[in-house]
Amino acid sequence: MMNQSLRGYLDLLKSDAPAPGGGSASALSGAQGMALIMMVANLTKGREAYKDHWSLCEKAIEDGKRIMDQLIACIEKDTAAYTQVMNAYQLPKDTEDQKEVRKMAIREATLGATQVPFDAMVLTLDGLKVADSLVGKSNPNCSSDLGVAALNLLACGQGVWLNILTNLSGIKNPEKEKEFETQGRKLFQEIKELAEDIYKRVEAGL
C-alpha cells in the first residue's frame, strides 16, 4: 500500500473497500508527524547558530526514523489485521464444530486488530517525547512545524484509541480487555497532555 502514490492511497481510502480505514489513516498521521520532527532537526543540525543542540538533533533524527518506520509498518499491519477479522467472520458456521472454529478465529483476529493500534499508541507517545526534546532547542524558523507534528501525533493517538475501544468487546477475554483498556486509557491521557503542552509552548514562542 505504501508503494502507491499519495493519490492512489487516498483513492483507495475513499472507496467502499473496508480497509484501509481509520487505523491506517491514524498511523499515517503519526508517521507524518515524525517526518516533521526530523525535518526540524535536519534544519537545525549543521547550522553554527544552533551548535549546542546538534547532538540533540542527531538523536531526534535517529529516534524519529525508527518511530516513523514502525508507524509506517502499522499502516499496513492495521489493514492486514482488519482483513483477518473480516475473513474470520466469513468462515462457515453450519455445524457446531464450525461455529467453534469461527468463534475462536474471530477472537484471535480481533486480538490482533487491537494489538496493532495499541502498539501505535506506544509509538505515538515515544514520538511526542522526541518532539518535546526539541521545543526551544531547535531552529526557531521552523518551530511551528513542531506544533504541527504534535497535532499529527495527537490525531494518531486519538484515532488508534478509538480503534482499541471499538475492538474490545470482540476479544471475549476479560483479562485482555481490561489490560488494553487500562493501559490504553493511561497512554491516551499521557499523549493528550504532552501534545497539548508542546503545542502551547510552540504557540507561545511564535
Secondary structure, DSSP 8 states (H G I E B T S, - for coil): -TTS-HHHHHHHHHSS-S-S-HHHHHHHHHHHHHHHHHHHHHTTTT-GGGGGGHHHHHHHHHHHHHHHHHHHHHHHHHHHHHHHHHHHHTS--SSHHHHHHHHHHHHHHHHHHHHHHHHHHHHHHHHHHHHHHHTTSS-GGGHHHHHHHHHHHHHHHHHHHHHHHHHHHHH--HHHHHHHHHHHHHHHHHHHHHHHHHHHHHHHT-
